[in-house]
Amino acid sequence: MSSSHRGEIRDPPYTTARRARYAAIACIFLGATVGPTRIEAARPKKAAATPANPRLVWAGLVPGPLSPKRARALEQQLIELLSNELQLPLVDAGGRPLGHAAEVLIRSEHERTYDLGIAALLHQDYDLALTELERAAEIFEQRLAGLRDHRPLYRTLIAKAAVLLETGRKEAAREVLRQLAALQPKEEAPTSNTQSEKLVSLYQAASRELGAPALLRFEGDSSEAHVRLDGRDLGAPPFAPIKLAPGRHLVFVQAQGVQRVEIVTLEPRSEKSIRVTGEPREERQRKAFLEDVTFRPAQVASSGQKLVKLSGAPILLVAWAKREAGRTNLHLARLDARGQVENVVRGPLEEPPGPTLRALVEAAADPKRRGGFQVEQSGELLPSARLADALGGRAPR
């Protein structure tokens, strides 16, 4: 991951060997060009309380009168409009990116958290360093495990082990390095060129302690599924059992539009199985929310709040198709973190989708628009008091 945006460290030289060593740590972990240089640039700073462009969780489309094939195609068009054309950071119910904009935002969140941990290490605030690095690892494992490049996770684990060694917790550091060794980081493994001899020696010992390989099996035959293991593409099952080093492994499965991550811990000579067609908790909650949209509007706020909490995104978007006055309309609603409706926009569904669909999506995604709106076939946007009462609660104006 590029680190060119990070501040360089260039203050007057520190006079003690200990401070010079921290400058070397900055060079290793921050990618800065340093002599015995300034560390003040890396002083921990609080992140902004509210991101300028918050993530939005996509709850899905209630098909109504649409055929399953038409509904799937329409939902994909909506996701592409939101994430690719409008560049909104759209995530699924588990908080994982549904497009490039969200991936960039979550990568930045991981990198910023990692930097805060390293800065705290440089300033010997070890408790804060450990907290931030553990959070950085969690962000990657839960939300970025679908990426091919797992080097940011490797670097985070190495930094966490360095903090533990600095504070005399050798066995805890060994356990973290054992976790790293199980992932077989190859070129990112600690060496004497990049890390202290103490850390390298402990990593080598942890690698030797892993034990005999284990087997991981994947159950279920789904040609639509795609599996990645520790960033490595496995493709669609079925495939033969995979021999792995004992320890923690990240399994990312995408099937029928649903993404999920499983963290699997393998013991030496053990065997474990994973079903590629399993349904994660957040997907069950997403379906429950769509049922409330369809049948129980009064429950939408409660179930929407749960979905927002699971995804970590403060804004929720949901769509539904409905036959009204002889034509099929598409509704798109925006809800806040409390599950309260901010706006509802309705427009006619055209074949093929035209400018009306884009106007509808832009209006619903706009945080400045509050209340109900009707998109005419001309693309004109008109206020609608009746639409403001959708989903069992009045949208604010």
Secondary structure, DSSP 8 states (H G I E B T S, - for coil): ---TTS-----S--SSHHHHHHHHHHHHHH----SS---GGG------SS-SS--EEEEEEE-TTS-HHHHHHHHHHHHHIIIIIS---EE-TTS-BSSHHHHHHHHHHHHHHHHHHHHHHHTT-HHHHHHHHHHHHHHHHHHSTTSS--HHHHHHHHHHHHHHHHTT-HHHHHHHHHHHHHT--GGGS--TTTS-HHHHHHHHHHHHTS-S-EEEEEE---TT-EEEETTEEEESS----EEE-SEEEEEEEEETTEEEEEEEEE-TT-EEEEETT---HHHHHHHHHHHHHHH-GGGHHHHHHHHHHHHT-SEEEEEEEEEETTEEEEEEEEE-TTS-EEEEEEEE--SS--HHHHHHHHHHH-TT--EEEEE-TTS-EEE-TTGGGGGGS----
